Every structure is written in structure tokens, then in C-alpha cells.
Amino acid sequence: MSTAKWHTRELKDENCTADLVVVGGGLAGVCCAITAAREGLQVLLVQDRPVLGGNASSEVRLWILGATSHMGNNNRWSREGGVVDEILVENLWRNPEGNPVILDAILLEKVVVEKNIRLLLNTAVDSVSVDESRMEINSACAFCSQNQTAYTLRAPFFCDASGDGILGFLSGASFHMGAEGFAEFGEKLAPPQPTNDLLGHSLYFYSRDTGRPVKYVAPSFAMADIGSFPRFRQLGTSDSGCKLWWLEYGGHLDTVAQTEEIKWELWKIAYGVWNHIKNSGKYPEAENLTLEWMGMIPGKRESRRFIGDYMLTQQDIVEQRLHADAVSFGGWAMDLHPPRGVYSFEPACTQWHSRGVYQIPFRCMYSREIRNLFLTGRLISASHIAFGSTRVMATCAHNGQAVGVAAALCVGNQCAPRDLASGELLERLQQHLLRTGQYIPGISSHAQDNLARSAKVTASSERRLDRFMPNGETIPLDEPNAMLLPLNAGEVPVFYLICDVEEGTILTARLMQSSKPGNYIPEVLLDECSVDVAKGYHQEVALQFGARLDRADYVFLMLQATPGISIHISSERITGVLRLVHGMNASVAKSAVQSPPDDSGIDSFPFWLPERRPKGKNLAIRIDPPVAAYRAEQVTNGVNRPCLTTNVWVAAQGDEFPTLRLDWSEPQTIRELHLAFDTDFDHPLESVLMTHPERVAPFCVKHVRVLDDAQRCVAEMSDNHQSKCKLNFQPPLSTSSLNIEVIETHGAPAAIFGVACYG
Ligand SMILES: Cc1cc2nc3c(=O)[nH]c(=O)nc-3n(C[C@H](O)[C@H](O)[C@H](O)COP(=O)(O)OP(=O)(O)OC[C@H]3O[C@@H](n4cnc5c(N)ncnc54)[C@H](O)[C@@H]3O)c2cc1C
């Protein structure tokens, strides 16, 4: 053997600096990174896997959901705004079939087009260095197995969007893992004593019909007898992807340290299930099916939850508590699962909804100890019970957007995240978030630098809510039906329906309102009327109520179930009006009235749900006097979705050149014009598996032209499908008026939610 000195080698290393390091490329990290980059920060986005999206990626294949809750609760028009909306609307446009591989590419594209983001894929953070005197993270180290490079990542601010909280854990930030006991926050859904119980992992598969018989030989590790878990009887051959969410396991284990062990158990279960489908003889319809895809990375629901200056609890959600530092919102149910998943005899989940959406405060989005550490995604500061609701991806992503803007403010003002939680910086954070498309319930945009606010806004015409013309179709009134209508303060108009009546009877209608402004539950009876209707077809029936409204609000015009009557419906759809039925969406509820156990701290209320297009047609109705629900001035009221009123301008029917006009007394210098369109915030836009009837919401403006005070066309966009459009003027425009002409929509009448101009 040679005596020459042995030379070991070192891997390539690289030092990277940025304004913000975001660890974790799930939806939360992606939306945070994109937002921060658009605010001008240099961002390093570090993702340990080959694609972005985390649980939404083609590696796991969960559909992105949030407050809309599959349209299965009372949260109307509650889809999250901003970057996650942009992603979901783009996914609808390119991928209404819900192919997860297409979504991967959309997410990658959205990130790589941002020049301020450096994306490190296949790169895992595995250590941090902390300045203990300042309680700040100095740097994080990461390794990419593909290029064998070790990275040192430095920035004044870090965001942990890694799900398991690698930055928070390594830096010593405090966290909870397991369910808090009742005494901790007084949550009535919490167990009496703290437990180690978590929500488990799940793993999915997809199958495909090959058109000819396919034999299947299972791997030897597949579970031989799937009878060992109680719910195997629920299996159907059409189940794949998210529909197999209940193939869950491991919430009683350490979901970080034992995650590989949990995955092997899930593989055993999932291959066992497929073997059962193919070879038990009980599913002849599976003869031609092949196993198209098996998840390789389990979807992880819960591990560490970090502690910020505030911890969101059950009461915040149920009572819809207001927070001065609200920057985001949630609306998914508190959705809790038994820790042993498939091996449990308990129901696979319990889902308790609040009456409406709830605010999420900024104080949940940074570590209480580590001064420069932001938190986003499922690891934010929330109790186990509240996490049951905040954990869904669109909520995580919306929180990520809040952190992206907050990081930019921290860099610009050289301050810590905590400094943004109150005072003038908080106001700036909220107002700037609204400008980026974020929706914060209860907070409207009133930015001083929005020049549109000082303009006189008029329009070529304004639609009034006067009638929905019948299309010849009827629906039997075997079930109660309601129209959710935006009314103004004052006397309630008379409503006229068109009915087909088989035998003379009495039709009873109620006018109801929600007890809390901004919610959509028929709780308060305003008035009731009963009308004798004689046998006959196509007869107009007047519903007259004595009620007065003391404020503009949505009201429910509710028709009691009356066998023998059919009501005519309309094919016309318009922003901010929906027909609702009393019912249950089995994906998110177990009955049409939420019926919680006694003393659970959960409210009982009925679900009134819209049906998805192409269903859910409006009742053919005439309203007298018509309601001025679509006034042009609403485009500068600072709310860009229906809430209390429609908040939208809609042109009158028959207006051939719908135009919105802004006039100032003096010329204004305008660099940016922001337009907010209606991509139907009631529609959940599930990202995978579930298909959608359209590639774009019918209410969305397609083609728009902008003219200055010399009637010159200064901007034109002919193929829009997005909710928000930003037009830049370089050189800046100098004009004392703007004409915004809607040349074409995607089907419904021209509608614009918001116009903002910045100098
Ligand atoms: C089975 C199941 C069903 C669910 N159902 C739904 C549903 O229907 N709809 C819904 O919206 N939500 C659903 N959820 C919840 C949701 O998927 C998660 O709560 C959500 O994905 C959390 O988002 P996130 O961005 O925080 O984390 P993730 O989506 O997990 O993303 C975190 C990313 O960080 C990366 N990462 C981790 N560690 C490191 C590291 N050290 N270095 C670099 N990168 C790292 C991970 O690889 C991952 O890509 C479900 C969850 C599960 C498991």
C-alpha cells in the first residue's frame, strides 16, 4: 500500500445572498416568493423536491382549496385573492381537466418568469446559523443532491414555508406538536388533556382504463387482507387521487421523524387496496383498469406548529373575531381526523364550519423569538383545532402573500416583522396587500395614492336589477329555493315570479337576512308573505313584503317547498346574484343543517348552497322597482368582490359600447392602471381531478380598451381571462380623463369590480 497522503474531496459550495430566503416551495412558499419578488426583493426560493406546489404538485396531487370549501358551506364569494387566484385562474384557463402535470408547469413558469427569484430545486435546507445576541437567523445551509452543491444562503429575512418547519426547528423557535388540551386556550373541541395526536399522512393512486383486460400482480409488501381496516367497504373503482383522502395513517406517530415508516405503511395499504380491487373478484368493472400512478411522497397534514405573537384558536374561527392586524382570512371547516386514520373506528373526519369567513392576524405569521423569521403555510401560529381550518392550501398561499408584502416592508423600513403588527406600518401592510389583490374581510382599500378615488366615475349605462328573463325551463318547488339578492337600504321591492301551478294552493315566501353583516345565512326573518295561487301555467305571482332595510345588504328571497308548483328559471347570469338551495355537500358536511355535539363551541345553522354551473340557474324574476345594484361609482369603493352589496359596475342590457369613465378636474400623471374583473369568487377552482365547465368565468371581461382625454387608445387588452390586470404606462400618461371600454366579455354582461390608478 502506498504511503502517499490520501486526499479526500469537498463538494462545490456556493454563497448566495438575497433580501429574503423562502424555504419550501409549496403553495405558501411559492405565493410568498412571487409576491416578495414583485415588490422588488431579491428572493431565494429553496425547494427540496423537483417541482413546486408541495401537496398540490403532481407528486402528491391534492386539489387546492380554501374558504370556498367546494361551495359546500355558506361562505359566498370567498375564493382567496392575489397570486393564488392568479394561479388558479390560469390553471382553469389551461387545465380545466385538472391534470396535475399541467399545474406543475404553471407553478414553475410563474416562478421562473420573476427575474427577482432564484429558484433552487432539489435543494434541502439542513442547518442554520443563529446570532443568539440578536436572536436572528444569519444563514441557512442547503444541499442539492443533483449538482452536488452545498449552498450557504444569507438574507436579512427568512420565511419558513417548509411544512415541517425546518428553519424554525433548527433555529430554536418554539412550536407545538400534538393537540393542546382544553385548559390551554379554552377550546371546547380540544381534548380534556393535551395529547400527541396529529392528523396523519395520506397517499393516493390513479387508475386508467386501457380498453382491454389488465392483470395485476401486487408487490409482496402489499397488505394481504385489507379487511383489517373498517372503511375498506367504501371502496369504488372510480376513486382515485383526492377521493382517497381517507387512506390515512400515522397521526399517532412522530410525523417528522417517522414519516418514512408512515409512508411504507401507506404503500402497504394503497397497494393492498389496488390488489383487492383487481384480484378479489368483487370489482368486475376493474378488469380493464391499470394502476396509472402511485404516490411516492405521502401528503403530510400536520407536524409542528410554530408560536407567534398570537395563536389562532377555535374561538377566533367560530366567533369570527376581528383583529386589528388582519391580513388574510380562512373559511375551511375545522377539519379534524382520527390519528390512526384507516385503522380507526371513528369517522374519517369531522368538519365544523364557522358561520362565515374569519380573519387571520399577521401576528400568527412570524416567530415570537426569532426576530427575522416569518412563518407561512400549515406551520403558522394556530392551535391544533384552528389549524384544522387554516391548513388548506389556498389559505396557506394567501397567508404567503401577506408575508411577501410584509417582508418587502421590513426590508424597506429596516424593521422586524413584529414592528408591522400595529401602527402606521400595519396600515401600509394592509393597504398594500389589498393593492396586490389580497382580500381581507372587513377591510377596504382607501389608499391615498390611488388617483381613481378622487375621480368622478360615470358610465355609459348602469344595469339595474330588474328582471331575469324566463328561458322556458322550470324547476319543481319540491325543495325550498332561494335567491340571494343585493338590496339597498329602504323599502323592499316587490318580486314577481312566473309559476306553473297544477292545483290551486298557497305559496309562502320569506325574506331573510344574516344576523352578521357579511355572512350569508338566512337567520333573521324580515317578513313573510303567503299568496293564493290558482291553477294555471305561466302566471306571474307577486311577492310583496312590508319590510324595510336599514342598510344595503344581501337578503334571501326564500320560497317554501310547495308540491304542485314549478317556477320558471332564467339562463341569465349576472355578477353578485345566486340561486341557493338548502342542502348538503357530502364532501364537507354530513347534513343540511350543521348539528354539532352539545357544548362543543360550534354553532348550528343551515347550509344554503349554490349549484355549480351549468346548473344553478337563477329564478326568472321581476323586481319592481328595480334595484340600483350596479352603480359605476362602486368601482372605487375599495372592495373588489360582492360583500354587503355587489361592489361592481355592470352595464345595462342593450348598451352596445359599455364604457366606464373617470374624470378629474386637472390632468393626472398615471403610471399604472389596475382593473379588477369578475372571475367568480364563488367558484372554488379545484386545481386537479375535478373538472370545470368553463375555461374562464362568463362574467370576466375579455377585451378592453383604454382611451385618454384626447380619445387616444393608450392601452388595449384583447384576450384577458384573469381577475386582475395591471396596465403600465411608460412614459406616464398625463390625462384628465380615462375611458375604459369593454369591447367583449366571456359571456355575461360587462362587469368591472375595481379601477385604481397610481402615479
Ligand atoms: C391527504 C391530505 C389531504 C388534504 N386535503 C386538502 C385539500 O383537499 N385541499 C387543500 O387545499 N389542502 C389539503 N390538505 C392540506 C394541505 O395539503 C397542506 O396543509 C398544505 O399543503 C400546506 O401547505 P404548505 O405550503 O405549508 O406545505 P407543503 O404543501 O407541504 O409544502 C412545503 C414544501 O416544503 C418543502 N420542504 C420541506 N422541507 C424542506 C427543506 N428542508 N428544504 C427545502 N424544502 C423543504 C416540501 O418538499 C414541500 O414541497 C390536505 C393534506 C393532506 C396531507
The ligand as a Tripos MOL2 file, in Angstrom:
@<TRIPOS>MOLECULE
LIG
   53    58     1     0     0
SMALL
NO_CHARGES

@<TRIPOS>ATOM
      1 C1        -54.0470   13.8860    2.4080 C.3       1 LIG1
      2 C2        -54.2290   15.3230    2.5900 C.ar      1 LIG1
      3 C3        -55.4120   15.8960    2.1450 C.ar      1 LIG1
      4 C4        -55.5480   17.2600    2.1740 C.ar      1 LIG1
      5 N1        -56.6030   17.8190    1.5570 N.ar      1 LIG1
      6 C5        -56.5030   19.1040    1.1760 C.ar      1 LIG1
      7 C6        -57.3490   19.6170    0.1930 C.ar      1 LIG1
      8 O1        -58.2480   18.9320   -0.3080 O.2       1 LIG1
      9 N2        -57.1560   20.8980   -0.1890 N.ar      1 LIG1
     10 C7        -56.1960   21.6790    0.3690 C.ar      1 LIG1
     11 O2        -56.0610   22.8350   -0.0340 O.2       1 LIG1
     12 N3        -55.3950   21.2230    1.3210 N.ar      1 LIG1
     13 C8        -55.4910   19.9500    1.7050 C.ar      1 LIG1
     14 N4        -54.6530   19.4400    2.6300 N.ar      1 LIG1
     15 C9        -53.7600   20.3280    3.3950 C.3       1 LIG1
     16 C10       -52.6080   20.8690    2.6040 C.3       1 LIG1
     17 O3        -52.1950   19.9910    1.6050 O.3       1 LIG1
     18 C11       -51.4120   21.2460    3.4610 C.3       1 LIG1
     19 O4        -51.7850   21.7520    4.6890 O.3       1 LIG1
     20 C12       -50.6500   22.2900    2.6540 C.3       1 LIG1
     21 O5        -50.0520   21.6150    1.5670 O.3       1 LIG1
     22 C13       -49.6570   23.0370    3.4410 C.3       1 LIG1
     23 O6        -49.0220   23.9280    2.5570 O.3       1 LIG1
     24 P1        -47.5240   24.3000    2.7600 P.3       1 LIG1
     25 O7        -47.1080   25.1440    1.6240 O.co2     1 LIG1
     26 O8        -47.3450   24.7940    4.1390 O.co2     1 LIG1
     27 O9        -46.7950   22.9040    2.7570 O.3       1 LIG1
     28 P2        -46.4690   21.8770    1.6270 P.3       1 LIG1
     29 O10       -47.5060   21.8420    0.5930 O.co2     1 LIG1
     30 O11       -46.1740   20.5850    2.3160 O.co2     1 LIG1
     31 O12       -45.1420   22.4660    1.0150 O.3       1 LIG1
     32 C14       -43.9490   22.5330    1.7500 C.3       1 LIG1
     33 C15       -42.8010   22.2970    0.8190 C.3       1 LIG1
     34 O13       -41.5890   22.4890    1.5350 O.3       1 LIG1
     35 C16       -40.6480   21.5280    1.1000 C.3       1 LIG1
     36 N5        -39.6440   21.3250    2.1380 N.ar      1 LIG1
     37 C17       -39.7780   20.6600    3.2970 C.ar      1 LIG1
     38 N6        -38.6270   20.6480    3.9700 N.ar      1 LIG1
     39 C18       -37.7290   21.3270    3.2210 C.ar      1 LIG1
     40 C19       -36.3620   21.6300    3.3740 C.ar      1 LIG1
     41 N7        -35.6760   21.2180    4.4490 N.pl3     1 LIG1
     42 N8        -35.7400   22.3380    2.4240 N.ar      1 LIG1
     43 C20       -36.4140   22.7450    1.3130 C.ar      1 LIG1
     44 N9        -37.7220   22.4630    1.1160 N.ar      1 LIG1
     45 C21       -38.3720   21.7610    2.0550 C.ar      1 LIG1
     46 C22       -41.5160   20.3030    0.8610 C.3       1 LIG1
     47 O14       -40.9170   19.3960   -0.0260 O.3       1 LIG1
     48 C23       -42.7770   20.8770    0.2840 C.3       1 LIG1
     49 O15       -42.7460   20.8980   -1.1120 O.3       1 LIG1
     50 C24       -54.5250   18.0700    2.7260 C.ar      1 LIG1
     51 C25       -53.3730   17.4860    3.2350 C.ar      1 LIG1
     52 C26       -53.2270   16.1340    3.1470 C.ar      1 LIG1
     53 C27       -51.9630   15.5280    3.5920 C.3       1 LIG1
@<TRIPOS>BOND
     1     1     2 1
     2     2     3 ar
     3     2    52 ar
     4     3     4 ar
     5     4     5 ar
     6     4    50 ar
     7     5     6 ar
     8     6     7 ar
     9     6    13 1
    10     7     8 2
    11     7     9 ar
    12     9    10 ar
    13    10    11 2
    14    10    12 ar
    15    12    13 ar
    16    13    14 ar
    17    14    15 1
    18    14    50 ar
    19    15    16 1
    20    16    17 1
    21    16    18 1
    22    18    19 1
    23    18    20 1
    24    20    21 1
    25    20    22 1
    26    22    23 1
    27    23    24 1
    28    24    25 2
    29    24    26 1
    30    24    27 1
    31    27    28 1
    32    28    29 2
    33    28    30 1
    34    28    31 1
    35    31    32 1
    36    32    33 1
    37    33    34 1
    38    33    48 1
    39    34    35 1
    40    35    36 1
    41    35    46 1
    42    36    37 ar
    43    36    45 ar
    44    37    38 ar
    45    38    39 ar
    46    39    40 ar
    47    39    45 ar
    48    40    41 1
    49    40    42 ar
    50    42    43 ar
    51    43    44 ar
    52    44    45 ar
    53    46    47 1
    54    46    48 1
    55    48    49 1
    56    50    51 ar
    57    51    52 ar
    58    52    53 1
@<TRIPOS>SUBSTRUCTURE
     1 LIG1         1 GROUP 0 **** ****
